Structures are given as structure tokens and as C-alpha cells.
Amino acid sequence: MPKNPYLNVLAYAIIAVIFIAIASYGLGRLARLISKKMGASSRKQDSTFSGYFFAAPWIIGFLIFVIVPLGYSLYWSFTDYRITANVPINLVGFENYARLILNDTGFRSSIVNTLFLTAVGLPCMIAAALFLAVLLNQKTHGERVFRMAFYLPVILGFNTAVLLCWRLMLNTGTGIINQLIRAISNAFPPFSYLVRGVIFIQELVSGFFLGLNSGRFSLLTRVWEAGFPAANRVPLWVESPLWTKMSVVLLMVWGCGAMMLIFLAGLNNVPRELHDAAEVDGANSWQHFWKITFPLLTPYVFYNLVVGLIAFLQIFEPIYVLYRDNQPLVSSATSMVYYLWQASFRNFQIGYGSAISWLILLLILALTAIQFATQRRWVNYELY
Amino acid sequence: MRTTWAISKRIVLYIFLTGSTIVMCFPLFWMISSSLKTLQETNSPGIMLLPKHPTLEAYIAIFQNSDFLRSYFNTIFYTTLALLGTLASVALVAYAFSRITWPGRNVVFFLMLSTMMIPPQALLVPQYVFFNKFHWIGTFNPIVIPGFFAGGAAMIFLLRQSMAQIPFELDESAFIDGASHLQVFWEIVLPLVKAPLAIVATFLFVGFWNSLLAPLIYLQTVSLYTLPVYVSTLYNINSSVQQWPTIMTAAVLTTVPLMLVFFIAQRYILEGVIITGLKG
């Protein structure tokens, strides 16, 4: 460890800047030389030099921090490399991948958990964002304040501090959310039935997916046998394996402000004439929304789906802050990235971790490719 | 008849808007309120929106906690340094992609966009091994230096879109006067993209300030911890009683800079993204 960490990083920052300047100049000169060899005009040579000179920081960074690491991790994923052990690296072929896919129940359940989070959370998040955007689009007084309030959670985001505040609010017994649910249920009994209905359905669905993870459906049958929840039941947010993922969904939906901004941009682009024409035909607001606005918004829905999917598949912070080391709860919430962190940086199995990284990468690429392949069926680009 | 209908619709709209605002801001309110409560009050059942006996005890205690203060300083220090380096390099690269025509530009640009698909976590393992070889574990280098190499494809893209909208006549006349690309970049292009720069700076700031995974892996010693890592250690997962007032005080102090930056930049973000982020 360096004596003064602050001076140390400052020194390295200066070295990095000098390195980038020299390397950029070198890359620019090289590009100019090549374009000269290919017989370009001197003006074109100049712009080739400048282009590569300015783009060089990214090109160099891409090589050092993306291409080389990806190459090495691909190689390591076929080895039994462990960072702590002073033993030579052995090639083990596809053993890591085979173990991950066939035998590792922890990894399998982390995939199921992450996909469950995505399948439940992403539609909720998009619906919430769309709802808020439509509300804001009505041109009200104080629109700016509302906009700020809706966007604020995006800035606070997944900061540990904010996550811990949610942890406090989600306490089963004393947390404010359950207190409010109890208070409203007492004052207004139909609300209690609604809450208990939601609890029942949620626990059945979660129980089913937890069963998929472990292969044993004992939790599901227990929920089913317990029947419709009793009058004083409240959600067991961060206490029951049935609810751990729902807490994360809640957090994600809370941060829907970025998607909301995208939808607002889309709503601004819907031509007024279409609504005027529908007005003449006597359409009600429900028809206005689903027949005119929503089809024109589908490109924006698609954008949010693509970006949101990647965000969901990379969830780490909430799992780490809320459930880390909380046995046996953590296994019901483990996400793919959390599992990666655990294998690589707790157990220092670099070979195994590399294989996990590659599987996550391939899964994200595959799901995104599927989204792009199916977009023609429902995304409406007529306006654009 | 028509007007009463319109008015009642308006009222419902405002009720929904206000309700959503309360829901979205509630965690923040709860954080502040809890930081002023006593330990008994945070752990007691019943709805207590405001503390009955407001106390600044937790604030006084945390300002005497040297670990917390140092992690605060660490966060400011590393965020500033990483932000400066990233912002400068991102602006340079965005200039190359928008204002200069060079062979291979489209290929490199496409490559850059495709890196957005690579989850940063997939690179974490090999990068850790490299930084370990450099003996950079336990220093700030791994969380600061990579940014200097124009980290953040989305940010480059955002800046490129706005730089591309500046009329090219401006540079042409400057070049005739004998200006270099660096001069045009600094004197003509940058002043015209102040708003997008502010947005990118805000996003980068928020990203660095909130970052948990990389600091957690690379810093390793308490004396280097950044706020997210330090605050997460305040919450003891296996204990049944948490020091909620202390945790919430740390949380409030952690979010203050975020709020400040957001209030300064919200004008650009809430309108600017709509103009520059998607269109173009």
C-alpha cells in the first residue's frame, strides 16, 4: 500500500494523461502514415491524423480495458485459475461451463431469480413510467416541480444510503410501509381484502419460482395450504424468501423517472392533428390513448425495454446491501451479478468467475437480440 | 355541464400528481425524519411521521466519527478526479466522432456503440487480475484511471449528438483563419455544448458518487473506503437491532451533494435529455 494514497493516485493520473497524449499522437502519426501510403491528399492526411488523435483516448482505452480483459477472461474461463493459490494454471476445457450449467444449483437459481425480477419488475416499471408521463403531459401548473420529484429517485438511485432507508421502511413489524397498510386496512376494510389478495397471489407466484430453483415445492404447498391470508397479514418484505425479490422490484419501480422522461419526449412528438381528428369522430380519452397515443409510443416503449432489460440483468447493489450474508434469505434473492461477485471476489475462483461473466454477457446479448428480432411485430415506426 | 366535467377531471389529475409526488419523495422525507429520531423512536411500532423528541445526537456523533469523515473526503476526492478526467476525454472523443471526417470513423463509432451492450461486471474479473498484477489493489487507481480513457459510451454518444448539430460554417471560417482542431474544440465547440456537458457531468458525478461494486472490490481498507462502501458497513446484517438514527444520518449526509448537483442541473437534465438524448 502506498504511503499517501491521494498523492499516489494524483501521480498516476498525471502519468495517465501524459501516456494518453503520447499514445494519441503516435496513433495519429501512424494513421497519417498509412493514409499517405495509400496516396491520400495532404488535406485528407491531416484530417486522418486529427481524427485518430482525438478518438485515441477511447481507442486505447477500448483495447486496454475491454478487448484484452475480454480475451483473457475467455481464456481463463477454460482454466482452473485461482488468484490466491500459487499453483500453475491448468486448462480444464469446458469443465467450468459444464459445472455451471449442469451442476451448480446456486448459479441456476441466480438466473431464475434475475429473470423473475425482470419479468415482474420491467413491465411494472414501464407501466409506472408511462402513467407518470401521461399525468405530466396534461400541462398542469407546477409541472416542473412534479417532474423534479419524479426524477429525483433516479439521481439517488442505488446509493447504499438510499437502499438502507428502504430497508428501514420495509421492516416487517415497525416499518412505515406496513404500518400504513395496517392503518388503512383498519380504517377501510375493502382495502384489507385487496392487500390480502395481492399477498396471496404474490406468494403463490414467488413460491412457484422458488420451487423451480430448488426443485422442491414445499414453500408453495405451504402457502397453498395456509389458504387466503388472515386479516392481520402484511407483506413480509425483507424477511421471507417469498418477498425478497418483491422488495427489489419495488425499488426498481421507484426509480422509473428516467423511463418517464423518455416517454414524455415521445408524448411530445404525437401530432395534435390526430387527436383533433379523433375528437371529431367522438372518441373517448381511453380510445385516444390506446388507439392513437400508445401505438405511436411503441418505439419509446421498445427503447425502454432494451435499456431496462440490461439494467435488470445487472442488478447487484440492492441484493448486496439488503441481503448479503443473511442466511438463508440471500439464496432466494441472489442475482447473476451477485453470484459472480461471490464466486470471483469472495472465493477468488477467477476461472470459474470468468465463465460466469461470459455466460452473463451471452445471456444479455441473446435477450437483446431477441428483442430486436421481434420488434417488427409490434413497434410502429410509421411516424418516423 | 361540460365545464364541471372538465374541472373535476382537473382535480382528479392534481390529486394523482400530488399523490405520486408524495410517494416518490417519501423515502427522502423518511430518511431525514429518522435521522432526527432517537433509537427507541425508530424501532417503535406505530406511525410517527415526525420525531416526538427531535435530537441532533446522531449528527454530532457522526461528525466525530473519523472513519465517516475520511470516507466522505475520499468520495469527494475520487469523484472529482475521475469526473475531470472522464469529462475531458469524453468531450475530445465526441469531437472526433462529430466534427472531423476520417477513414474508419463509422466502424469505430459502431464499435463504441456496441460496447454499451457489454455489462461492466463482465469485465470486472479480468480487470481485477490485471490491477492486482500492477499492485493497484488497495489504491484509488482502479476506480479513477480507467475513466481517463473516455469511459462511458453513452456519454460520448450524448455529446456527439449535440456537437453534430453545430453548423460546420463556424469551424470552416476558423480554419481559414489558421486555427487548429484543438483551438476549434476549445473555443468554438465546447462553449456551444455547455448544456449537454452539464448533463454528462451530472450523470458522471452521480455514477461515481453512487458506485458501490468497484470501490468495494478494489479499495479493501477502511482508510480508503468511499461513502457507499462505508455506509453499507454501518448496517450489521446479522444483528436484530440496528442503529437506525446513525445510519440515516450518514444517509442524509451522503445524499446532500447528490441533491445539490441535481437542483443545479435539473434545468438541463429535465429538458435537455428530451432534446439531445433521443433525437438526432
Interface residues (C-beta under 8 A of the other chain):
Chain A: M1 P2 P5 Y6 N8 V9 L10 Y12 A13 A16 V17 I20 A31 S35 S47 T48 S50 G51 Y52 F53 F54 A55 P57 W58 I59 I60 G61 F62 I64 F65 V66 V68 P69 L70 Y72 S73 W76 I83 L132 L135 L136 Q138 T140 R144 V145 F146 R147 M148 A149 F150 Y151 L152 P153 I155 L156 G157 F158 N159 T160 A161 V162 L164 C165 W166 R167 L168 M169 G173 T174 I176 Q179 L180 A183 W254 G257 L261 I262 L264 A265 N268 Y300 Y303 I310 L313 Q314 F316 E317 Y320 V321 Y323 R324 D325 N326 V337 L340 W341 S344 F345 I350 G353 S354 S357 W358 I360 L361 I364 L365 T368
Chain B: L13 Y14 F16 L17 S20 T21 M24 C25 F26 P27 L28 W30 M31 S34 T42 N43 S44 P45 G46 I47 F77 Y78 L81 G85 S89 L92 V93 Y95 A96 F97 I100 T101 W102 P103 G104 R105 V108 L111 M112 T115 M117 I118 P119 P120 Q121 A122 L123 L124 V125 P126 Q127 Y128 V129 F130 N132 G138 T139 F140 N141 V144 I145 P146 F148 F149 A150 G151 I156 H181 F185 V206 W209 N210 L212 L213 L216 I217 T221 S223 L224 L227 P228 V229 V231 S232 L234 Y235 I237 N238 Q242 W244 I247 M248 A250 A251 V252 T254 T255 L258 M259 V261 F262 Q266 I269 L270 V273 I274 G277 L278 K279
